[in-house]
Structures are given as structure tokens and as C-alpha cells.
Amino acid sequence: MNEIEVPHKAQRIIDLLEAAGFEAFVVGGCVRDAIMGRTPNDWDITTSARPAQIEQVMAGAGLVTLATGVKYGTVTVRVDHESFETTTFRADGSYSDGRHPDSVELLEHVDGDLARRDFTVNAMAYSPKTGIIDLHGGQADLSRRVLRSVGDPHTRFDEDALRILRGMRFASVLGFAIEPETAAAMHADRLLLERVSAERIWAELAKLLCGPDAVRILREYRDVIAVLIPELEPEFGFDQHNPYHAYDVWEHTLHALAAAKPDAPAPMRLGLLLHDIGKPHCLTIDENGRGHMYGHEKVGEPIARGVCRRLKLSRAATDEVASIVRWHMFTIPDTPKSMRRFLLKHGPDLAQELFAVRRCDKVGLGREQPEDSPLNVAFAKAEALMEEQLNAAPVFGVRDLAVGGADLMELGFSQGPRLGQVLRRLLEAVVDGEVANERQPLLDYARRLLD
């Protein structure tokens, strides 16, 4: 492939720099994605112009620039409210913090800039004037769907340890194999990840978990994952001693994760990854030699919360993951009333996620069950009940009631805790089918609760 369609806004920056006598290219992941026929998320530009020269050229064309990373040779150029990072060709010095170069050397030619990049498929540059510049075999590796480090992989990972996880993420999302020498360095250098910030770890891990090949990468690089989430390591090879389970806990977890739908969000996938994290702490063997892990969901919840806090997930995402772990063994509702209570307890979004997780968990048993098995019949009935209740006028909180606190105060209730208790009682009555969620029936019911 010799031509890439560069968006006109990015091309304008390249044209301006070239007209001023500088070299300029789009570079990195955008070139990789364009060659693969994917839509790039960002279009980064690299140039022989120094930051001050970039600013001068853009100012002459009436474009705004932001000094977002001048220390590292980067200026952000704004074109019609869209931002483009524009960076001078550079070589990096040592990385004492394992993240940022201590110093950079600005270069005259693109060759040295491409040599500092992480993987060959990300080390290509392009402009319509010169075509694709590929000095490290990136196009060949793309055609073979192989991820290979630029130069010595140990050096690349020592510079920025997150590249280990980025490589795993690329392999998961793009479906690439990792070249043996690069893979061996990922395993050998995995402890370098301990010096990477939690925010950067989670940003990459979330994308990895959502990749089509996530399970393959988690299986092949479980030692690396154990550096990030050491709480998972006891699952590796942990025999469940139970005929209903075909796999050890780790393999069961991977099979369950593989069953997630393609659009399942990252917190749900992390919940699946952690859903049985309490099992190794709960094993008992009965008189028949059968293993049981009673209460593993309760033991697993605080462990999962600890993992989420360490990875700096948001409070909402942490609650979602912890709730999946805590409630994935829920009793399957079998009546309209029990389904309404289930939806009230968890809310519609989490309730539907719990059902999806439970189905994945069932797949992870590795024991095929006929359609008419008790569990499959119960699931089919419950999912029909859920759809029926969600399509009705659902009530998930006191805010959904046809009356409010002001209505109750008109009846004679005083403002305070008692008012909230009565509203909650009305909510329970509606959920239990004792009273319709209509104004007059609710007021009549409330009158009977007056002291």
C-alpha cells in the first residue's frame, strides 16, 4: 500500500510545514490503522520543525497552537476545533522513571524518530509527498499479523514498562501474534510493570479485556496479569474437585469471559475476570471427595473492591465490579413478584448484567446442558419475566411512585425519617403487587399507615 487518505485537517498542517521548508508526516498508530483499513482514533504528526518553528508557521496561517509538551518537542495544533499533536523528530534519552525520557534530542531526520518507537507496526510514517516510510518491517509484520518490538525488546520495555501491556492490548484488539523474542521479553520483564501508575495500567487493561482475543492473551500471559492483579494467582491450576466443573478456577474464568458478548463493557468484563476470586479461599471437601466453595461470592467482594481501588477505577465502576462478584450466584427469580424485587434491589442495568454474567458463568462450567435442563428452563423463564417487567411501567425507587413526600404531608405525615419509611413501604407494596402505582390507590394505602 503506497497511499493513505489523510484527513484534510491533518493534511493542512503537513502542507503548511512542507511549504515552509520542513519535512512532515503522519506517524505511528494512525498509519498502522489506515493500512489495515481501520479508522484511526488520532492523527499524530511528526516534523523536522522545532516547536517554536511549528508555532510560527501555524500562527502565520491563523491556527492556534498549545504548548502541551514542548519539553518533549510536542505542540498541539488546533484546526477547526480539532487537536493534532505535532512533534519534532526526536531521540529519547534514559527513562529513569520508566515512563518519560529524562531528556530528548531533537533530530533533523525521521529515521531516528522511528527507531525509538515501541513496535514495528507503530514505527511507520507517511505523507503524500514521500509515501510510506517503513524502516523496520512494519508492513511485513502487519501482513503476517505479528507484533514485534523495534530493536531490542528489553531496551524498549525498560524505557517504558507499559509497552509490555500495550503489546498485549494490541495483540488482543488486533488479533496479532507476538513475535517470540518480544514475547519472551514481556514475560521476563513483567515486574517492570510495578513502576507504572495504576491509571495507565487500567486504561490499557480495560482495552485488552474488550479485545476479541482477550482470552488468548490472558491465558498466554497469566504471569504478567498476576503482576497487575496478584489476587488472581491462586486461581491458576486450582482444582475445584467437582464433577460439575470441567476446568480449574482460572480456566473456568477464561471460558466464562470468552462467553461475554462483544459489546460487554470493561467493568463487566473485569467483574467476570474476578467473579470467582474468592474460591481458592473457600474450598471444603465433603465425605464423598467433592469440592464446595460456599460463600465464595461474599469472600470475593472485598477482594474485588481492593483490586478496583488499586487500579483507581471510578466509584461507579468499582461498585459495578464488586456487585457482579457479590451477586453472581443470585437465586433465579421465578415469579413476577420476585422479578420485580430483583429489579428493585439491583436496578435494571445491573440486573441485566447479572443475568449475562450468570449465563457466562454457566458456559464456563464446560459441561453442556440440554435445553430442557432445569437450569436452562429456569433461565428462559426468568429472562421472559425480566423482559415483561421492563416493558411494563417499572418502579425502581420511590422517585417512580405516583405520589411523593408532599402528598403524604398533606395527609398528615410529618417531615422526617417516618416520611421516608412510609414512601419505602409504598414502594414495597407496589413491587409486591399489593397496590397499583396510581395516585389515589397509593394515598388510600398511605392513610392506613397513619399512626
C-alpha positions, 0 to 999 in steps of 0.5 A: 500500500503506497497511499493513505487518505489523510484527513484534510485537517491533518493534511493542512498542517503537513502542507503548511510545514512542507511549504515552509521548508520542513519535512512532515508526516503522519506517524505511528498508530494512525498509519498502522490503522489506515493500512489495515483499513481501520479508522484511526482514533488520532492523527499524530504528526511528526516534523523536522520543525522545532516547536517554536518553528511549528508555532510560527508557521501555524500562527502565520496561517491563523491556527492556534497552537498549545504548548502541551509538551514542548519539553518533549518537542510536542505542540498541539495544533488546533484546526477547526476545533480539532487537536493534532499533536505535532512533534519534532523528530526526536531521540529519547534519552534514559527513562529513569522513571520508566515512563518519560525520557529524562531528556530528548534530542531533537533530530533533523531526520525521521529515521531516528524518530522511528527507531525509538518507537515501541513496535514495528507496526507503530514505527511507520510514517507517511505523507503524500509527498514521500509515501510510506516510510517503513524502516523496520518491517512494519508492513511485513509484520502487519501482513503476517499479523505479528507484533514485534518490538523495534530493536531490542525488546528489553531496551524498549520495555525498560524505557517504558514498562507499559509497552509490555501491556500495550503489546498485549492490548494490541495483540488482543484488539488486533488479533496479532501474534507476538513475535517470540523474542518480544514475547519472551521479553514481556514475560521476563520483564513483567515486574517492570510493570510495578513502576507504572501508575495504576491509571495507565495500567487500567486504561490499557487493561480495560482495552485488552479485556474488550479485545476479541482475543482477550482470552488468548492473551490472558491465558498466554500471559497469566504471569504478567496479569498476576503482576497487575492483579496478584489476587488472581494467582491462586486461581491458576491450576486450582482444582475445584474437585467437582464433577460439575466443573470441567476446568480449574478456577482460572480456566473456568474464568477464561471460558466464562469471559470468552462467553461475554458478548462483544459489546460487554463493557470493561467493568463487566468484563473485569467483574467476570475476570474476578467473579470467582476470586474468592474460591481458592479461599473457600474450598471444603471437601465433603465425605464423598471427595467433592469440592464446595466453595460456599460463600465464595461470592461474599469472600470475593467482594472485598477482594474485588473492591481492593483490586478496583481501588488499586487500579483507581477505577471510578466509584461507579465502576468499582461498585459495578465490579464488586456487585457482579462478584457479590451477586453472581450466584443470585437465586433465579427469580421465578415469579413476577413478584420476585422479578420485580424485587430483583429489579428493585434491589439491583436496578435494571442495568445491573440486573441485566448484567447479572443475568449475562454474567450468570449465563457466562458463568454457566458456559464456563462450567464446560459441561453442556446442558440440554435445553430442557435442563432445569437450569436452562428452563429456569433461565428462559423463564426468568429472562421472559419475566425480566423482559415483561417487567421492563416493558411494563411501567417499572418502579425502581425507587420511590422517585417512580411512585405516583405520589411523593413526600408532599402528598403524604404531608398533606395527609398528615405525615410529618417531615422526617425519617417516618416520611421516608419509611412510609414512601419505602413501604409504598414502594414495597407494596407496589413491587409486591403487587399489593397496590397499583402505582396510581395516585389515589390507590397509593394515598388510600394505602398511605392513610392506613399507615397513619399512626 
